[in-house]
Amino acid sequence: MSLRNLSVKIKIPKLLENKLKNKKIKKIYLKFEKSLDINENFIVAVSGGPDSLALAFLAKIYSLKNKLIPKFFIVDHKLRKESSKEAKLVQKVLKKYSIKSEILTWKGKRPLKNIQSFARKIRFKLLYEKCDKLKIKNILLGHHSEDLIENFFLRMIRGSGLKGLVSLNKKVKINGKDLFRPLLDQKKEDLIFISSYCFDFFIKDPTNQNQKFKRIKVRKLIKELKIDGLDEDKILMTIKNLKLSNDLVESNVKNNLRKNTFFSVKKHKLFINKFFFDQPYEVTFRSLSESIKLIGQKYYHSRGKKLDKIINDVKGIDSFKRTLGGCIIEKVHQTVILSKES
């Protein structure tokens, strides 16, 4: 269905319809629509920044076109004294454009360090609780192309491997929830345009200027590199090429798990044969990590150094018994057996 016919076939609130007539916004919306491609109800996380407000606008149009019921939630972390006032203001602005939203307020102690990390955890905790209550498994997030680049540099600083460097994906499943990032191929300047043109409003977070946060330091570095000729398109091309390499490794991991493991439903144990460990190291490492996560039923993967030791022990010791990630890992002759730790 073309955007020209959008207002004919479905009813769009007049304020939204008038904004959608803008050529630039039409182009951005079509790109968004192609990127999202979902036919189930979803939740939209709104912070009040230009990225999330643009997401709210685009998601509202998408929901009308596809006859879906979206839920918009504004998370008030209470980490800044202005946060509650800002949340109510964002809610008021959205309501003017027929976007009904609910404020989720965090009640707890303010952390003294790792504030941004804490805020992310709280945001997801509150959103996941709403997903469970509403029986909705899809969450839309407002990450864009600059976030993708910043994440790449942050992971590089931490010494991440291939998988970590390309960890920000358009769709990922976490804790049984599907997280969508339909703006990953959109530029921040375009999202600012939508927020300014459609709402004439967005919240400016003062922490985005605070040099004590590593992400802000990385943002400044990227700007300096851009001046020296390393622009966003070149970095995005590098990330794309790395993603292709990562996809190949993931395909080999799936084959390794399929061919060289056997899960006994009756015993609830995973049996791993010797050929499992004859693969390239990265394939073996990821395969074992996934196996331990599956049997141990943990949210996070086990730490790399501990996995590395297990792999070395498998190759160098005839028999052993270890625990890792909620699993009992036992080597008997040429077979490794994984069972859940009681």
Secondary structure by P-SEA (a helix, b strand, c coil): cccccccccccccaaaaaaaccaaaaaaaaaaaaaccccccbbbbbcccaaaaaaaaaaaaaaaaabbbbbbbbbccccccaaaaaaaaaaaaaaaacbbbbbbbbbbbbbccaaaaaaaaaaaaaaaaaaaaacccbbbbbccaaaaaaaaaaaaaaccccccccccccccccccbbbbcccccccaaaaaaaaaaaccbbbbcccccccccaaaaaaaaaaaaaaacccaaaaaaaaaaaaaaaaaaaaaaaaaaaccccccccccbbbbccccccccaaaaaaaaaaaaaaaacccccccaaaaaaaaaaaaccccccccccccbbbbcccbbbbbbcc
